[in-house]
Amino acid sequence: MQDLLRRYGATLTGTFVLLVAFWLLALVILPNVTLFEASFRPYLPVVDVGGPKDTYSFDNYRKFLNNPVDTSFLGISFQLPIHTITFLNTVLFSALVTFITFVMSYPLAYYLAKIVNPRALPTLVLLLFVPLWVSEALRAFAWYIILTFNGPLNAALVGMGLLDAPVRWQNGVFTAYDAIVIGLVYTYVLFMLFPIYGSIQSLDTNQIEASEDLGAKWWQTHWRVILPHAKPGIASGCVMVFMLSAGSLLVPSVLPSTKSNWFTQTIQVWMLESQDWNTGAAYSFLYILLCTVVVTLVMWAFKVKLSDIAK
């Protein structure tokens, strides 16, 4: 605050603070407080709202554990509530999207930060930003066309002899979520790339050269020098990609299979199709809480602090 006062003066600093406070209060705090309060109230006809039936309870949250169905994992059959299965699938495949984007982004981030000619860097960055000029909806529909049975992907693979016949990618070749994973990776890969690029760019090149001069192999240099330095960027990218993927609604709606269901679609059904905003609000807050727990556990497992992500 003292730095802001010295740099901008009391009037401009006060204006900044008031605008930020208004934004947080009007667009973040009040809507979420309203939804949080509604999540404990029952879904009632308008004439019963505020009456004796309008009481607070955890009934909306208990619906998350209703309707158990048969499922299996590693050959073991058991029963789980259907919405719990949807949540676990969403977390699992969001984590898979995060891992794939990291594997794709790290080599490219290193190339952009330490290898590419500085004169060519602006052009390459511009080319990476070009897909963001198109709306997420159009990008999702583009992948829908690419992955269709008679689409260009099947035509190319059959033409190169890699496939004997076209396959139905949207119905899931490996899992029911193949098309959704592809769409999410394409949509959010840049949110992983640029935080890692920023972290690697700040690394002194002399440290890499010193590692090589001391006889370290290329993978040892990356494992012991570059990756530890890039940890804040990796953590930031992983958190952003995971939360954006888990919270995505458009891509899972455009690229679903007959057996896939994203948890945000379940929330949409409660709120828009069933018009049960109370249960939808309960599922929304439960989703935020559970995803926060997952992210916290991953940060603890990889020994990453919140301050690392905020850098």
N, C-alpha and C positions, 0 to 999 in steps of 0.2 A: 504493500500500500504506500509506503514511504517513497518507493521508486516511482510509482505512478504520480504521486503528488509533485515530486520534483520535476518530472518530465513534462506533465501536462497541466499542472496547476489544479487548484481546488475545484474550480467550476467544471472543467472538462472531466476530471476524475469523478466528481459527484454525479455527473450525467451518465458516465459509464456504469457506475455502481447501481444507479436507479434503473437503467435500462436492463442490466443483467438481472437485478432483483425482480423486476416486472416480468421478464421472460421466464424465470424460474417459477415464480408464483402463479402466473396466469396460464402458462403452457405446460408446466410439469407438475408442480405440487398440487394445485387445486383439482385438476382432472383426475390425478391418481388417488387423491384422498377421497374424491367422490366415488370412484370405482371401488376403492377398498371398502368404503362403508356399504355400498350396494351389494358387495359380494357376500355379506353375512345376512342379507335379507332375502325372504322367499320371493319367487316369481308369482305375483298375484294380479288379478284383474284390477283395473283402475279404481273401481268402487271400493275395493278392499285395502288399498294402499293407505297406511296410516291407521288402520283399524286394529282390532284385537289379534287378527292373524298375522299382522306385520311385525314379527318379532325377530330378534337376532339369534342366529344359530350357525353351526358348522355344516348344515345339511348340504349346501352347495359344494363344499370342499369334499364331503364324503362321497359324492358322485364319482370322484376320480377313482375310487376303489370298488365301484359297482361293476356288474356284468362281467364276471370272470369267464374266460374262454380257454380252450386247450391250446397250448403252444409247446414248443420243444426247443432245446438248445443243447448242441453237442450230443444229440441222441437221447437226451433226457426229457421226458414229457412231464409237464406240470401245467397248472392253471394260473393265469394272471388276469387282472382286470384289463379290458380291452383298451381303455385310455392309458393305462400304465404301459402297455405294450407299445402304443403309439408314441408315448413320450420317450421310451427307451430307444426305439428305432430312430427317432428324430435326433437324440443325443449321439447315438452311435454313428449315424451317417453324417451328421454335422462335424463330428470329430474326424471322420474319414475325409471329408472335404477339406478340413483344416490341414491334415497331413499332406494331401495331394498338392494343395496350393503351396505349402512350404517346400516340398520336393521340387516343384517347378520354379519357385521364386528364388530360392537361395543361389543356385548357379547363375541365374540371370542377374541378380542383384550384385553378386561379386564381379561379374563381367562388366556391368555398367560402372561400378565404383572404382575398380582397380585395373581393368585391362583396356577398355574401349578408349579410342582417341577422344580427348576432351572436345575437339571440334565436332565430332559426330554425335556426342551425347545429347544435345538438344533435339536433334532430328529423331533419334531413337526413342527418347522420352515422349516426343510428340506422337510418334507412331503407336506407342503403348496407350496413349490417352484417346486415340481416335475412337475405339469402341465405346468410350464413355459419352461420346457426342450423341449416341443413339440411346433412346430410353430403354430401361430394363425390360419393359413389356415387349418391345420390338426384338430385343436380343433373345428373349425367351421364345418368342414365336419363330424366330429364325432357326433356333435349335430344334424346335418342333418339326419344322420342314426338313431340316437336315437328317433327323433321326427317323423319319417316316419310312414305311416299308419300301416305297418306291422312290425314296429320297436320294440325294447325291452321295451320301456316305455309303449306302449299300451299293450304289452303282459303281463307285470308285473301287470299293473292296472286291466286288465281283469282277470288275474289269481287270484288276491287277492279279486276279487268281487267288487272293487271300481268303475268299469265301466261295463255296460252291453254289450257294443260293442266298438270296436276301434273308436277313433276320429281322425280327421285330424288336428293335432296341427299346422301344417304350414299354413293352411288356416285361422287359428285364431279361437280359441274357445271362447275367451272373446273379443279380439280386433284383427285387422288385423296384429298387430305387436307382437303377443305373442312370436313367435319363435325368433324374433330379440331381444326382451327384454331378453329372457333366455340366448341367446348366448352372449349378451353384459355383462350381470351380471356375467356369468362364466368367461369371458375374463378379466374383469377389477376389479373384487372384491378385488384382492390383492392390487391394487392401493389405495383402501380405507382402507384396514386392517392395513397395516404397518405404515402409518402416525398416525393413531389413537393409535396403539400399542406404538409407540415412545412417544407420548404425555402422555399416561397413565402411562408408565413405569417411567417417570420422576416425577410422583406424590409421595410425601412422604407417605408411608403406615400409618404413625402415624396419619395423617389427617383423613384417613378413619376410623381408630380405635377410634379416638376421637369423630367422628360423631356417631358411633355406641354406644359408652359409654354414650353419651348425650341423648340417646333414639331415635335417628332418625331411621326411617324405611329404608329398603334397597333401596327403590325407592327414598326416600328423600336424601340419601347419594349420589346416582348417579346424581340426578337432581341438587343438590346444591354444591356438592364437586367435583365429578369426571368429569361430563360433562363440567362445566366452565373451569376446568384445561385443558381438552382435546380439547378445542375449536380450537386452532391453527391446530392440527392434523385433526380434523373433517373438518375444512374449506379447508385445503390443499387437503384432499382426495376427498371432494365433487367437488372442481374445476377440479381436474385431471380427475375424472371419468366422469363428465359431458362433458368436452371438448373432451376427448377421445371417448366417446360414440357418441357425435354429429358429430365428424370428422371421425368416422369409415366408411369404405367402404366395407371391406371384409365380415364382418358378415352380414350386410344387403343384400349383393349380394348373399351369400350362403344360407341364411335362410329367404327368402322373402315369402310373401303370394301373391296371385293374386291382392290384393288391397293395399299392402304396397309400399311405396316409400320413401327412405331416401334422404335428400337433397344432400348428397355427390354423390348419384347416378345421380341426375339431373346435377350436375357439370360434372360428367364423360360423360354423354350423349353429353353435349355441346362440350366438349374438344375432346373426342375420336371418338364418332360416327358421330357427325355433323361436326367435324373438325373446329369448330368455337371457337378458343382459346380466342378471344377477349371477347365474351360473357361469356365463362367459367371463364376467369380471373375476370370479373365484378362480377359474382355470388360468386366467391371465396372470394373476398374482402368484398362484402356485407355480406356474411355468417360470416366471422371473426368479422366484426363490430357488427352485430346483436347479435351474441353469447357473445361478450364482454359486450354489453349492458345488456343482460340477467344476466350474472354473476355479473356485478356491482350492478344491482338492488337487487339481492339476498344477496350480501354482505351487502348492505345498510339495507335491511330489517332485517337481523340477526345481525346487528351491528358488523360485522367482517371487520377488516382492512387488507390491502394488506400486512402489516408487520406481521400480524398473520399467513398468509399463507406462507410467506417466512421463517418463523422460522424453 
